Amino acid sequence: MGTLYLVATPIGNLEDMSPRAIRILHEANLIAAEDTRHTGNLLKHFEIETPLTSYFEHNKLSKLDFILDKLSSGDVALVSDAGTPAINDPGYELVRAALASGFDVRPVPGPSAPVAALSVSGLPTDSFLYLGYLPHKKNERRKFVGQIANLSYTLIFLESPHRILESLEDLLASLGDRRICVAREMTKMFEEYWRGTVSGAVEYFKSKEARGEFTLVVEGMKKEERGKWKVEDLQAAIEKESKGGKSAKELSAELSERSGWNKKDVYRLVNQK
């Protein structure tokens, strides 16, 4: 019975490929790749001759039985085009299916664009929220960002060069002029890190041709800037979310973070329910 390995691969610089990742790809019976041509070049560079099969967004469900069958007789490695598989790339369904079928699933850690950008952003790293690509349409994007505007976590988004300026403008409109780090082409020849305010980033990228993939790391709302909920809003939230089975302690901690209320006061209201 084989193991499914989720193997992280470089996001740009091939020197970031770990010795363990190379060994696992050598030893696996099969490599499931998001783009077999792209991964084929990587395997050629490291002289890896393991058979490849495609596993991408549009065949991720139809390929499940095939890959599970291969796992029954040996190890399978899953790779994405770059970075850690299943993080904003196909993989979740395969991991879930493999676990449900009794197979062992293990990570081979390595490069990850969101974590790499966060680590050098200069923004708080103790708590963060990764949200993948922003919605493509302006109205949906502003609505989405507005829903997370009051969170204190450092926010991480991905964005394409075609929408970077529009997205920065929408972040400014929905979040205000917070601190931001815009990471571009990380670990590659033309990598760049722009740090400053969101308004400054808008002006910078108005005058610069945007190329490459972007990772945006945005400051969360500072606690002193957050408006305190009205008591009736807090009570309504307690009523709604207490049905989810969370303990009074868990519920109090979460609602305190979102509402601006002291945790002890929230706890008292939760127990009065």
Stockholm file with secondary structure:
# STOCKHOLM 1.0

chainA/1-273         MGTLYLVATPIGNLEDMSPRAIRILHEANLIAAEDTRHTGNLLKHFEIETPLTSYFEHNKLSKLDFILDKLSSGDVALVSDAGTPAINDPGYELVRAALASGFDVRPVPGPSAPVAALSVSGLPTDSFLYLGYLPHKKNERRKFVGQIANLSYTLIFLESPHRILESLEDLLASLGDRRICVAREMTKMFEEYWRGTVSGAVEYFKSKEARGEFTLVVEGMKKEERGKWKVEDLQAAIEKESKGGKSAKELSAELSERSGWNKKDVYRLVNQK
#=GR chainA/1-273 SS CCEEEEECBCSSCGGGCCHHHHHHHHHCSEEEESCHHHHHHHHHHTTCCCCEEECCTTTTTTTHHHHHHHHTTSCEEEECSSBSTTSSSSCHHHHHHHHHTTCEEEEECCCCHHHHHHHTSSSCCSSEEEEEECCSSHHHHHHHHHHTTTCCSEEEEEECTTTHHHHHHHHHHHHCSCEEEEEESTTSTTCEEEEEEHHHHHHHHHSSCCCSCEEEEECCCCGGGSCCCCHHHHHHHHHHHGGGCCCHHHHHHHHHHHHCCCHHHHHHHHHHC
#=GC SS_cons         CCEEEEECBCSSCGGGCCHHHHHHHHHCSEEEESCHHHHHHHHHHTTCCCCEEECCTTTTTTTHHHHHHHHTTSCEEEECSSBSTTSSSSCHHHHHHHHHTTCEEEEECCCCHHHHHHHTSSSCCSSEEEEEECCSSHHHHHHHHHHTTTCCSEEEEEECTTTHHHHHHHHHHHHCSCEEEEEESTTSTTCEEEEEEHHHHHHHHHSSCCCSCEEEEECCCCGGGSCCCCHHHHHHHHHHHGGGCCCHHHHHHHHHHHHCCCHHHHHHHHHHC
//
